[in-house]
Amino acid sequence: MQIGRRVTLTLAALAALSVLIVTAARAHTLFLKLDSFFLEPNSTATVALYNGDFDKSENAIARDRMLDVSVVGPAGVVHPPESAWRDSAVFHWSPDSVDTALLAFETGDPGTYLIGVSTAARVITLSAEDFNEYLVHDGITDLIEQREAAGKTNDDATERYSKHVKALVQVGEARSGQWEHELGYPVEFMPLGNPYELSVGDELQVRFMRAGQPVADQLVYANYEGYHGHNEAGEHVEAVATRTDGDGVATIPLGGKGRWYVRTIHMVETTDEADADYESNWATLTFEVR
């Protein structure tokens, strides 16, 4: 009984801190990332699907997990074939290991392009300790509080999760409206303006959607390469931690140049599914600010 009380108190303290921070030890977030998000018209480009954090991919996503791959440009929507993908190899342990899935695609006329990938759900079971640590590291503080209130802090958890990611890429100089194309993923960030019409010091507004409906009071995090913030405990923090308003809109102050991401994890307790206690849908949006 004393052990349970100590765990609960520790998690409550961590939850209070985590409202504003997420450490570098978070679980595998999925990002679409390019060396540069500014591309030339009528050229071959490569986008990497990072499965880890924004700096390093831990493993490549298998093709059979990809339910949708879309490239949306001024000429319409293209769904690249599996042959357009390849894996990059790393040699930390084995010459057969891979860490990143790479998609080759063709740009056409100038415009703002949208790239999206949506994955199938998988199920994982974690011990109470591992699940609680994961919630803290990924900043899912609302669920930490819900588990505490329900007396479930010391319960193991089975989670069904899937990931849905988008990138906005600027091809040539002319802007176009593909940034507002809705892919219809289970969760999705919908920008309310073209980020390539914004500069450092401006604000980007994004609406977070779940099943086509805006989600209010959702925790949203954003960061950009080159930002090195720390909290009082010396842990790394992201540049932005905010919540969506009543219309599901989060406001992201663009505080620096470089490649940006916006991310969230929408996790709820399941009530009608036998295979999982919780369902999570992960969403990211990436772009670049000059």
Disulfide bonds with the S-S distance in Angstrom:
none
